[in-house]
Amino acid sequence: MKQLALIFFLLPLSFGFQLENINYELSLSPTLSTDQANALKVHNRARAEVGVEPVEWSSKLAQEAQEYANLIAKTNRFEHSSRTSRNGSGENLSWFSYTLNEPLKESSESWYDEIKIYNYQSCCGNNFQNTGHYTQMVWNETTKIAVASAVSANGETYVVARYNPSGNVMGSFPY
């Protein structure tokens, strides 16, 4: 009977500890939306697969990415910003002809999918235009990211990701 009482006593303690850890994980990024948090998870999962340290969310990059997403949605001009306008940050873009529930996560997953055709090599070799989004995601020196989106007047979704420091450095390996 003493063993049964001990088990009932320890079970609530164990359960309480697990709840405490879950609450701690949720409090690490209280300002991120679900879509932002999921995009960050996709990036960090891709980075973990190749043994690269996780990146952190940057509110400064988020503001810059949001401003640029708003601009390209307003003008319907799907093109990269100038390097000087992004202060040395890298940039991934995506475009959808419709509105999505989680455009940041969807874009991150599509950039990750480039791994299917990526053959480990220094930047920026064959197939770079088809794999450069992926290599930017996993670039070893990148430590901070943000992803933002905007919807145009006709319902198209524009997604902008910013990376600091920038990746895809000519002649260098991503990891």
C-alpha positions in Angstrom: 0.0 0.0 0.0 2.9 2.3 0.7 4.2 1.8 -2.9 0.8 2.7 -4.3 0.6 5.9 -2.2 4.1 6.8 -3.3 3.2 6.4 -7.0 0.1 8.6 -6.6 2.3 11.2 -4.8 5.0 11.2 -7.5 2.6 11.2 -10.5 1.3 14.7 -9.8 4.8 16.0 -9.3 6.0 14.6 -12.6 2.9 16.0 -14.4 3.5 19.4 -12.9 7.1 19.4 -14.0 6.0 18.6 -17.6 3.5 21.5 -17.5 6.1 23.8 -16.2 8.4 22.9 -19.2 5.6 23.4 -21.7 4.8 26.8 -20.3 8.5 27.8 -20.4 8.7 26.8 -24.1 5.7 28.9 -24.9 7.0 31.9 -23.0 10.2 31.9 -25.0 8.6 33.7 -27.9 5.4 35.3 -26.6 5.3 38.0 -29.3 5.4 35.6 -32.3 2.2 34.6 -34.1 1.6 30.9 -34.7 2.7 31.4 -38.4 5.9 33.2 -37.4 6.7 30.5 -34.8 6.0 27.7 -37.3 8.2 29.4 -39.9 11.0 29.6 -37.4 10.6 25.9 -36.5 10.9 25.0 -40.2 14.1 26.9 -40.5 15.6 25.5 -37.3 14.6 22.0 -38.2 16.3 22.3 -41.5 19.4 23.7 -39.8 19.4 20.9 -37.2 19.4 18.3 -40.0 22.8 19.6 -41.2 24.2 20.3 -37.7 23.9 24.1 -37.8 23.0 26.1 -34.7 19.4 27.4 -34.6 18.5 31.0 -35.6 16.6 33.5 -33.5 13.7 35.7 -34.5 14.6 39.3 -34.9 12.0 42.0 -34.4 14.1 44.5 -36.4 14.3 42.1 -39.4 10.6 41.4 -39.0 9.8 45.1 -39.3 12.1 45.4 -42.4 10.6 42.3 -44.0 7.1 43.5 -43.3 7.8 46.9 -44.9 9.1 45.3 -48.0 6.3 42.8 -48.2 3.8 45.7 -48.0 5.7 47.5 -50.8 5.7 44.6 -53.2 2.1 43.7 -52.4 1.1 47.3 -53.1 3.1 47.5 -56.4 2.6 43.8 -57.4 6.3 43.8 -58.3 7.8 40.5 -57.3 11.5 41.3 -57.1 14.3 41.3 -54.6 15.1 44.5 -52.7 18.4 46.2 -53.4 21.3 44.9 -51.2 21.9 48.4 -49.9 18.4 48.8 -48.7 18.6 45.7 -46.5 21.8 46.6 -44.8 23.7 43.4 -45.6 20.8 41.0 -44.8 20.0 38.1 -47.1 16.5 37.7 -48.5 14.2 35.0 -49.6 10.9 35.8 -51.4 7.9 33.8 -52.4 4.6 34.6 -54.1 1.2 32.9 -54.2 -1.6 33.8 -56.5 -4.0 33.4 -53.6 -4.3 34.0 -49.8 -3.0 31.5 -47.4 -3.7 30.8 -43.7 0.0 30.3 -42.9 2.0 31.9 -45.7 5.2 32.2 -43.6 5.2 28.5 -42.8 4.2 27.5 -46.4 7.0 29.6 -47.9 9.6 28.2 -45.4 8.5 24.7 -46.3 8.8 25.4 -50.1 12.3 26.8 -49.6 13.2 23.8 -47.6 11.9 21.5 -50.3 14.8 22.7 -52.5 16.9 20.2 -50.5 15.5 17.5 -52.9 17.7 18.9 -55.7 20.5 20.4 -53.7 24.0 18.7 -54.1 26.3 20.0 -51.4 28.7 22.5 -53.0 30.2 25.9 -52.5 28.0 28.8 -53.3 26.8 29.7 -55.9 27.2 26.9 -58.4 25.0 24.9 -60.7 21.3 25.1 -59.9 21.8 28.0 -57.5 18.6 29.7 -58.7 16.7 26.5 -57.7 18.5 25.9 -54.4 19.5 29.3 -53.1 16.5 29.7 -50.8 17.4 26.4 -49.1 21.1 27.3 -48.7 20.2 30.7 -47.2 18.0 28.9 -44.7 20.8 26.7 -43.5 23.7 29.1 -43.9 26.0 28.5 -40.9 26.9 32.1 -40.1 23.2 33.3 -40.1 22.0 33.9 -36.6 18.8 36.0 -36.9 15.8 35.8 -39.2 12.3 37.1 -39.7 9.6 36.3 -42.2 6.6 38.6 -43.1 3.8 38.6 -45.6 1.3 41.0 -47.2 -1.7 40.4 -49.5 -2.2 42.6 -52.5 -5.5 44.2 -53.5 -6.2 41.3 -55.9 -5.5 38.6 -53.2 -2.0 37.6 -54.1 0.3 36.8 -51.2 3.9 38.1 -51.0 6.3 36.7 -48.5 9.7 38.2 -47.5 12.3 36.5 -45.3 15.3 38.4 -44.0 18.5 36.7 -42.8 21.4 38.3 -40.8 24.2 37.9 -41.5 23.5 37.1 -45.1 24.3 33.8 -46.6 25.0 32.6 -50.1 28.5 34.0 -50.1 30.3 33.3 -53.4 32.9 30.5 -53.0 31.8 29.5 -49.5 30.0 26.4 -48.3 26.7 26.8 -46.5 27.7 24.5 -43.6 
